[in-house]
Amino acid sequence: MNLPGSGASTPPDATALLELAVDVAREAAELVAAGRASAGDSVDVKSSPVDVVTAVDKASEKLIVERLLGARPDDGLLGEEGASRTGTSGVRWLVDPIDGTVNFLYDLPAYAVSIAAEVDGAVVAGAVLNVATGELFTASTGGGANLSSPSRPGSRRLTGSRPASLAQTLVATGFGYREEQRRAQGAVVARLLPRVRDIRRFGSAALDLCAVAAGRLDAYYELDLNPWDHAAGALVAAEAGIVVTGLPGRPFAEPMAIAAASSIAAPFVELVAELHQ
Ligand code: LIP
């Protein structure tokens, strides 16, 4: 979709921003899928020996940046692999070229291209495309959350799940890349496990948040995520009626990201707070 090429970007309209995010995510997903077999050929490390980035992550980000700023030259952008630009249009893109890079490296089918558009600091449109399955999660403010998948025609409106109690709640979480952080996070999981139905660790915050929106999980929490990890997925969850919040008195993802089905959100937030005292 070509926006008017007048040099000045058109005023931000959430639906138009979402369409652009989807178009670009689809193209980036093709590149990522084509690079899967050679993912291990070129791997660098970032914050720790287990925090990796592949040449495909970098190529995906380069393509996404070119497409988004090609269509909207006055926008800002922040990408996981270093792309950073201050715009003049009031729109900023939050880009994770491959969320779940370790899964990508191991060919575990849970890695996604995640693109979100923020207007004046608020996320208004988001697309998360699971490259391995082709499932596309989308949302725009007030427009609801939807899932379209290659195996089903059309798209499905997402409304989350309704677990009866905390003990019946299926929880996902994630861990950082630093040893001492992982030790602390492991200790929290040990205390959480007897209090909920079970735990899942899928390895992609963007897909975890979308799974809560789709009712495939009842709740998710994770510490110290970056804006590109959660921006699009958190909007999908919120537009599906999921409670998206931080610890009591704290904003979402500062530092705790919590997404929970409304039927258990209050006791779940309390429990996560208790375990992180
Ligand atoms: C990943 C997150 C995941 C977290 C991992 C990692 P990446 O992002 O999506 O939730 O547990 O440690 O941060 O690095 O694959 O883009």
Boltz pocket constraint, residues with backbone or C-beta under 6 A from the ligand:
constraints:
  - pocket:
      binder: B
      contacts: [[A, 52], [A, 80], [A, 96], [A, 98], [A, 99], [A, 100], [A, 101], [A, 102], [A, 173], [A, 174], [A, 175], [A, 176], [A, 177], [A, 203], [A, 204], [A, 205], [A, 206], [A, 222], [A, 229]]
      max_distance: 6.0
